[in-house]
């Protein structure tokens, strides 16, 4: 820090105060350190932004390439829902068919004395 005084110097030759010079140099050193640190942070941020751009591009490519697979699975989701409904309807029909088969077997056994599909 420089002081212009009239007692020891003139307007053309400023007086440098030895007491103030050390703190001024410390402040300047800290400012220089802060500037270097900020430069490193800005460089790292630029690298992160560049990596983020690449990541976004790859994510978009991945989404584009898997779009058909997602549509396929969504269609299967609907198909499985329909198959579930068919399964719920098929259970009573299966029970009815089993009863009919048992009654047919009893009828054939009673009428012929042999179980169905019996080869004498």
C-alpha positions in Angstrom: 0.0 0.0 0.0 1.5 3.3 -1.0 0.9 6.6 0.7 1.6 9.9 -0.9 2.8 12.4 1.6 4.2 15.8 1.4 6.5 15.6 4.4 8.8 12.8 3.0 7.8 12.8 -0.7 6.1 14.7 -3.4 3.4 14.0 -5.8 6.0 12.8 -8.3 7.7 10.4 -5.9 5.3 8.6 -3.6 6.5 7.4 -0.2 6.1 3.6 0.5 5.2 2.9 4.1 7.3 -0.1 5.3 4.6 -1.0 7.9 1.8 -1.2 5.3 3.9 -3.0 2.7 3.8 -6.4 4.3 0.1 -6.6 4.8 -0.4 -5.3 1.3 1.8 -8.1 0.0 -0.1 -10.7 2.0 -3.4 -9.5 0.6 -1.9 -9.6 -2.9 -0.6 -13.1 -2.3 -4.0 -14.3 -1.1 -5.7 -12.7 -4.1 -3.2 -14.4 -6.4 -3.9 -17.7 -4.6 -7.6 -17.2 -4.9 -7.3 -16.4 -8.6 -5.3 -19.6 -9.2 -7.9 -21.6 -7.2 -10.7 -20.0 -9.2 -8.9 -20.9 -12.4 -8.6 -24.5 -11.3 -12.3 -24.6 -10.3 -13.4 -23.1 -13.7 -11.2 -25.7 -15.6 -12.8 -28.5 -13.5 -16.3 -27.1 -14.1 -15.6 -26.9 -17.9 -14.5 -30.6 -17.8 -17.7 -31.5 -15.8 -19.9 -29.6 -18.3 -18.2 -31.4 -21.2 -18.7 -34.8 -19.5 -22.3 -34.0 -18.8 -22.9 -33.1 -22.4 -21.4 -36.5 -23.5 -23.4 -38.3 -20.9 -26.6 -36.6 -22.0 -25.8 -37.5 -25.6 -25.2 -41.2 -24.7 -28.4 -41.2 -22.6 -30.4 -39.9 -25.5 -28.8 -42.6 -27.8 -29.7 -45.3 -25.2 -33.3 -44.0 -25.0 -33.6 -44.0 -28.8 -32.2 -47.5 -29.1 -34.4 -49.0 -26.3 -37.6 -47.3 -27.4 -38.7 -50.3 -29.5 -38.0 -52.7 -26.6 -40.0 -50.6 -24.2 -42.9 -50.5 -26.6 -42.6 -54.3 -27.0 -42.8 -54.8 -23.2 -45.7 -52.4 -22.9 -47.6 -54.4 -25.5 -46.8 -57.6 -23.6 -48.0 -55.9 -20.4 -51.4 -55.4 -22.1 -51.3 -58.9 -23.5 -50.6 -60.5 -20.1 -53.5 -58.5 -18.7 -55.8 -60.0 -21.4 -54.3 -63.5 -20.8 -55.0 -63.0 -17.1 -58.7 -62.3 -17.8 -58.8 -65.4 -20.1 -57.3 -67.5 -17.3 -59.9 -66.3 -14.8 -62.6 -67.3 -17.3 -60.9 -70.6 -18.1 -60.9 -71.8 -14.5 -64.7 -72.5 -14.3 -64.6 -74.0 -17.7 -61.8 -76.4 -16.7 -63.8 -77.4 -13.6 -66.9 -78.1 -15.8 -64.8 -80.0 -18.3 -63.3 -82.1 -15.5 -66.7 -83.0 -14.2 -68.0 -83.9 -17.7 -65.0 -86.2 -18.2 -65.5 -87.9 -14.8 -69.2 -88.4 -15.6 -68.4 -89.8 -19.0 -65.9 -92.2 -17.4 -68.4 -93.3 -14.9 -71.1 -93.8 -17.6 -68.8 -95.9 -19.8 -67.6 -98.0 -16.8 -71.2 -98.6 -15.7 -72.4 -99.4 -19.2 -69.5 -101.7 -20.3 -68.1 -102.9 -17.0 -64.7 -101.7 -18.1 -63.0 -98.2 -17.7 -62.7 -96.1 -20.8 -59.8 -96.8 -23.1 -59.5 -100.3 -21.6 -58.1 -103.0 -24.0 -59.3 -106.4 -23.1 
